[in-house]
Amino acid sequence: MSIKRNFLYNSILTVSGYVFTFATYPYVSRVLGLTNVGIVNFVDGIINYFILFAMMGISTVGIREVAINKTNKAKLSKTFSSIILLNAISTLIAIAILLTAMYTIPQLYPHRQLLYIGICKLVFNSLLVEWFYTGLENFSYITKRTIIIKSVYVASVFLFIHDSSDYQTYYILCVLTVLINGLVNIIYSRKFVSLTFNGVSVKPYLSAFFTVGFYIIVTSMYTSFNVAWLGLTAGTDEVGYYTTATKLHTIILALLLAFQNVMFPRVNSLLAEGKHEEYRQKLQLAVDSLLTFAMPIVITSVIFGPNILHFLVGDGFEGSYLPFRIMMPLILVIGYSQITCIQILLAMKQDRRLLFNACAGAAVGLLLNFLIVKRMGAIGSSLVWLTSELVVAAGAQYWASRIAGFRFPWQLLLKYLITYLPAGIIMVFICNSFHYADIVMIGFAAVFVFAYSVIAQLYILKNPVCIQFAKKITPYAEQKSHL
C-alpha cells in the first residue's frame, strides 16, 4: 500500500480522535467535575506508566522486525510469537510491581478500586499488537477497527455517565475499549501469522527490548511520569488542569505523528534495500510536512488557547490555559525529534546513542520535576515537558548530523517564521480587541489561518507538496463545475 494511502488512513484515524474527544471530553469534564477528572487521569497515568514498563521497546522493535520479515510468513510467525511471549513475561512482572505499590504507597491505596480496573487495561494492552499491523503497513484495518469500537465507546459514555459519582463507570468504559481492541487484534492476526510457542526464542530481541525500552522509559520521565509526580506532590486538581491541557495537545500531535508512523516502516525498508537517495527524499518530505502542518496550528493555539479550552470543557478549568499555551510549541519540537530520533537514529539502529540522548532529557526532566512541580503545579509540569523535549531535540540533531549528515533546516524554519509573523500579529489584535462567544472566535481563527496558509504555501513559501496537491485538485474542481 502506498505512503499516501497509508497516511490517508492514519489521518482519518487521527481526525476521528478529534471527533470522539470533542464528543465526549466536554461532556465528561462538565459531568464529573475537575476533582473526579483529576482522580481518573491520575490513576490512568499510573497505569500507563506501568504499561510503559511492560511494553519496554516492544512496539518499536516489533514494527522494525515485522517490516523486515513481512514477506516470509514462517519467519513472521516466529517473530510475532517471540515478541508476544516476551511481552507476556514483562506484563506479569509489571503487574506484580504494581500490586506491591498499591499497598505500600499511601497516595495509591485510596484509589485501589480504580487501580484494579486499570490492571485489566495493563493485561489486555499486551494483546493490542498495534506494532504488528503497523509493521505490515495495514493501516486500513487499524483505522476501521478503531473507529467502530470508539463509536460504541462514545455512545456508552452518554448512556452511562450522568453525574459526578459515575467516574468509576467512566474509567471502566475507557478500559473496555482496550480490552475489546486487544481481543479483536489477536483474533484477526491469525489471518497473517500462526501463534505458536514451539521453537520460539525471546533472546534475539532482548538487547533491543531493553535498550529501546529503557530509552522509552527514560523519555517518560518528562511525559507520563509528569502526571504521576504531579498527583503525588501537588494533588489531583492540578492533574485535572494538566491533563485537560494535554488532551487537545495530544490529539493535534497524534495527527502530525500519523505521517511519522507511516514513514517509519517505509524508511526501514528503504535502508534495508540500500536506497539511500530515496531515503533522504523521504526525510525532506517529513520536514516539509512538519512545518506546513505545525506552524499555523501552534500560532493559532497559543493565541486562542483560552477560547478553545473554555469552549471544550467549560468553567472551572482556567488553570489549564497557561499550561496549554506552554506546551503547544511541543508540536514542532516533538515532531522534529520524531524525524531525527525515529526515522534516522532508530532506523539506522543507533539504539545506544538514542538512549544516551534520552537520558540527557530525563535528567533535566527529573531535576525540574523535583525543583518546580510541587510549587508551580500544572504550569511547572508543562515547563518540565517543554524543556526536556528541547534537550532531546538538540541532542538528536547532533547525532543525526554526525551519523547521517542531516542538518537542521535553519533557513527553512526562519522563512516559515517570517511568513507567519503577520498572521500572528493580526490574530493577537483580534483576540485582544474582540470578545465574542468562543465558537465565533475559534471559527474566525480557523478560517483565517487556513486561508492565510493556503496563500502562503502556494505563493510565498512555494511548497512543492502543496503546489502538487493544488494541481491535482484543480482539474477535478474544474471538471465538477462543468457537470
Summary of the structure (lengths in Angstrom):
residues: 483
radius of gyration: 22.5
end to end distance: 32.0
largest distance: 72.7
contacts: 1665
relative contact order: 0.10
helix: 86%
strand: 0%
